[in-house]
Amino acid sequence: MSDDSRGRDGIRGGDDIRGQARGSAPVPLSVLDLATVGKGSTATQALRTSVGIARTAESRGYHRYWVAEHHSMPGVASSSPAVILAHLAAHTERIRLGSGGVMLPNHAPLVIAEQFGTLEAMAPGRIDLGLGRAPGTDGATAAALRRTDHLNEGADDFPQQLSELTRFLDDDFQDGHPYARIHAVPGPVQGPAGRPPVWLLGSSGFSARLAAVLGLPFAFAHHFSAQNTLPALDLYRETFRPSEVLDEPYAMIGVAALATEDEREARRQVMTGALSMLRLRTGRPGLIPTPEEAEAYEFSPLEREFVDGWLKNIVHGTPDAVREGLDELQKRTGADELMLTANAHSGQARLRSYELVADAYGMTAAS
């Protein structure tokens, strides 16, 4: 592919990978949504909240809105990213929508190519395909998803699966390949069309290195693997090779962040997510507990140690405090984009947090 086919910033086909900071934010801000289900609520209400957050994010100048794939978790309603993204595409107009991510080993590459080809046809130029290699669930559920007990094969075969998926998206299997006569539709076989940019997601060095070697944008899960953030980003930047997709590395990090008007209320809200994570990590997943339930919970010393460590990596407090924390984190990591995820029992608290963060930065929608 010649340089003439690149868009601004050296991005193939003009894919809008690089965002533009809005207001006084140092880098573009985006949203990661798990469609969390609080105790006393329903999946229907959670998904309606997701629509509300997506529309708010669009109106307030956030760059993209991603949904994550998780399975067999009562407190999470985002098991089917492609389905949710199709719904969100019908309720938004400009904001980029994507997966943060689709867990590639859980699916046949052709299926993903068809799903995201369909999304691209429905919302041209607005779709991102973020890919991960973890199952997004426990081992038994992963075995049920993949119809195999050999779970390591999916992770070990990730580079090969990624190559296959990319070829389906580009419709460029070589003559003689078993799949040369197979076409992912909607797709290039039907005529000139865009295709969603591929991102690699990770919480360790594996995907960082692979993204660098392939010259792809990289999204790191700082919100649950903060100790690995700097080593992974350093590895990505040091080993990056320019490609038809990017001339320079582009790194985004996921950040747990929650803003409220009152500092004590922020602490009260984030404790619901911390207790939910504690229960998940100890094999007791459930709906997101209420603030009252989290306040009344009697933590053991070991549980308290886990929760305190978890809360250290959540940027929370008043809008000004959250802005200060995000600015410090961006400066420390050099991230090109911050993707915020607000985990709390109340959907309204999550939506309000994104509004308050936008207010703190003076963010407005692009004209």
Long-range contacts (C-beta under 8 A, 24 or more apart in sequence): 1-244, 5-244, 6-244, 9-246, 9-247, 10-242, 10-246, 10-247, 10-248, 11-197, 11-245, 11-246, 12-197, 12-244, 12-245, 13-194, 13-195, 14-125, 15-125, 15-194, 15-196, 15-197, 15-245, 16-96, 16-125, 17-197, 17-199, 17-217, 17-245, 17-246, 17-250, 18-250, 18-336, 19-63, 19-64, 19-337, 20-63, 20-366, 22-61, 22-62, 22-63, 22-361, 22-363, 22-364, 22-365, 22-366, 23-61, 23-358, 23-361, 23-362, 23-363, 23-364, 24-361, 24-362, 25-361, 25-363, 26-327, 26-330, 26-331, 27-330, 27-335, 27-336, 27-337, 27-338, 28-62, 28-63, 28-64, 28-336, 28-337, 28-338, 29-61, 29-62, 29-63, 29-326, 29-337, 29-338, 29-339, 29-340, 29-357, 29-358, 29-361, 29-363, 30-57, 30-62, 30-63, 30-64, 30-65, 30-66, 30-96, 30-252, 30-337, 30-338, 30-339, 30-340, 31-57, 31-62, 31-64, 31-65, 31-66, 31-339, 31-340, 31-341, 31-354, 32-66, 32-67, 32-68, 32-100, 32-223, 32-254, 32-339, 32-340, 32-341, 33-65, 33-66, 33-67, 33-68, 33-78, 33-341, 34-67, 34-68, 34-70, 34-76, 34-77, 34-78, 34-341, 34-343, 35-67, 35-76, 35-77, 35-78, 35-84, 36-75, 36-76, 36-77, 36-288, 36-343, 36-344, 36-347, 36-350, 37-74, 37-75, 37-76, 37-77, 37-287, 37-288, 38-75, 38-272, 38-287, 38-288, 38-289, 38-290, 38-344, 38-345, 38-346, 38-347, 39-286, 39-287, 39-288, 39-289, 39-290, 39-293, 39-345, 40-287, 40-290, 41-287, 41-347, 43-77, 45-347, 46-77, 46-347, 47-77, 47-84, 47-87, 49-347, 49-348, 49-350, 49-351, 50-84, 50-88, 51-87, 51-88, 51-91, 52-347, 52-351, 53-347, 53-350, 53-351, 53-354, 54-88, 54-91, 54-92, 54-95, 54-97, 55-91, 55-92, 56-351, 56-354, 56-355, 57-95, 57-354, 58-92, 58-93, 58-94, 58-95, 58-365, 59-365, 60-354, 60-355, 60-358, 60-363, 60-364, 60-365, 61-358, 61-363, 61-364, 61-365, 61-366, 62-95, 62-354, 62-358, 62-363, 63-95, 63-96, 63-337, 64-95, 64-96, 64-97, 64-98, 64-128, 64-339, 65-92, 65-95, 65-96, 65-97, 65-98, 66-97, 66-98, 66-99, 66-100, 66-101, 66-128, 66-130, 66-339, 67-98, 67-99, 67-100, 68-99, 68-100, 68-101, 68-136, 69-99, 69-101, 69-102, 69-103, 69-106, 69-132, 69-136, 70-136, 70-137, 71-106, 71-135, 71-136, 71-137, 71-141, 71-142, 71-145, 72-137, 72-138, 72-141, 72-285, 73-137, 73-280, 73-285, 74-285, 74-286, 74-287, 75-276, 75-280, 75-285, 75-286, 75-287, 75-288, 82-115, 82-116, 82-118, 82-119, 85-119, 85-127, 86-118, 86-119, 86-122, 89-119, 89-122, 89-123, 89-126, 89-127, 90-122, 94-126, 94-365, 94-366, 95-126, 96-126, 96-127, 96-128, 97-123, 97-126, 97-127, 97-128, 98-127, 98-128, 98-129, 98-130, 98-196, 98-199, 99-128, 99-129, 99-130, 99-131, 100-130, 100-201, 100-219, 100-254, 100-339, 101-129, 101-130, 101-131, 101-132, 101-199, 101-201, 101-219, 102-129, 102-130, 102-131, 102-132, 103-131, 103-132, 103-133, 103-134, 103-135, 103-136, 104-131, 104-132, 104-133, 104-154, 104-158, 104-161, 104-162, 104-165, 105-133, 105-135, 105-146, 105-153, 105-154, 105-155, 105-157, 105-158, 105-161, 106-135, 106-136, 106-142, 106-145, 106-146, 106-154, 109-161, 109-164, 109-165, 109-168, 110-168, 110-179, 110-182, 110-184, 112-165, 113-165, 113-168, 113-169, 113-184, 113-187, 114-184, 114-185, 114-186, 114-187, 116-169, 116-195, 116-196, 117-169, 117-184, 117-185, 117-186, 117-187, 117-195, 118-186, 119-196, 120-186, 120-193, 120-194, 120-195, 120-196, 121-186, 121-193, 124-193, 124-194, 125-194, 127-196, 128-196, 128-197, 128-199, 129-169, 129-196, 129-197, 129-198, 129-199, 130-198, 130-199, 130-200, 130-201, 130-219, 131-162, 131-165, 131-198, 131-199, 131-200, 131-201, 132-200, 132-201, 132-202, 132-207, 133-158, 133-202, 133-206, 133-207, 134-203, 158-210, 159-210, 162-198, 162-200, 162-210, 162-214, 165-198, 166-198, 169-195, 169-196, 169-198, 170-195, 197-245, 198-245, 199-252, 202-232, 203-228, 203-232, 204-228, 204-232, 205-231, 205-232, 205-235, 208-232, 208-233, 208-235, 208-236, 209-235, 209-236, 209-239, 211-236, 212-236, 212-237, 212-238, 212-239, 212-240, 212-241, 212-249, 213-239, 213-241, 214-241, 214-243, 214-245, 215-240, 215-241, 215-242, 215-243, 215-244, 215-245, 215-246, 216-243, 216-245, 216-246, 217-245, 217-246, 217-250, 217-251, 217-252, 218-249, 218-250, 218-251, 218-252, 219-251, 219-252, 219-253, 219-254, 219-339, 220-251, 220-252, 220-253, 220-254, 221-253, 221-254, 222-253, 222-254, 222-255, 222-313, 222-329, 222-333, 223-254, 223-255, 223-256, 223-313, 223-314, 223-341, 224-256, 224-313, 226-312, 226-313, 229-253, 229-333, 230-332, 230-333, 233-333, 233-334, 233-335, 250-336, 250-337, 251-333, 251-334, 251-335, 251-336, 251-337, 252-335, 252-336, 252-337, 252-338, 252-339, 253-329, 253-333, 253-335, 253-337, 253-338, 253-339, 254-339, 254-341, 255-315, 255-326, 255-329, 255-338, 255-339, 255-340, 255-341, 256-313, 256-314, 256-315, 256-340, 256-341, 256-342, 256-343, 257-314, 257-315, 257-316, 257-322, 257-325, 257-326, 257-340, 257-341, 257-342, 257-353, 257-357, 258-314, 258-315, 258-316, 258-322, 258-342, 258-343, 258-344, 258-349, 258-350, 258-353, 259-316, 259-317, 259-318, 259-319, 259-321, 259-322, 259-352, 259-353, 259-356, 259-357, 259-360, 260-316, 260-317, 260-318, 260-349, 260-352, 260-353, 260-356, 261-318, 261-319, 261-356, 262-318, 263-317, 263-318, 263-321, 266-316, 266-317, 266-318, 267-316, 267-317, 268-294, 268-295, 269-316, 269-344, 269-345, 269-346, 269-349, 270-311, 270-314, 270-316, 270-343, 270-344, 271-295, 271-307, 271-311, 272-343, 272-344, 272-345, 273-314, 273-343, 273-344, 273-345, 274-307, 274-310, 274-311, 274-314, 275-307, 276-343, 277-310, 278-303, 278-306, 278-307, 278-310, 281-306, 288-343, 288-344, 288-345, 289-345, 290-345, 291-345, 314-343, 319-356, 319-357, 319-359, 319-360, 320-360, 322-356, 322-357, 322-360, 323-357, 323-360, 323-361, 326-357
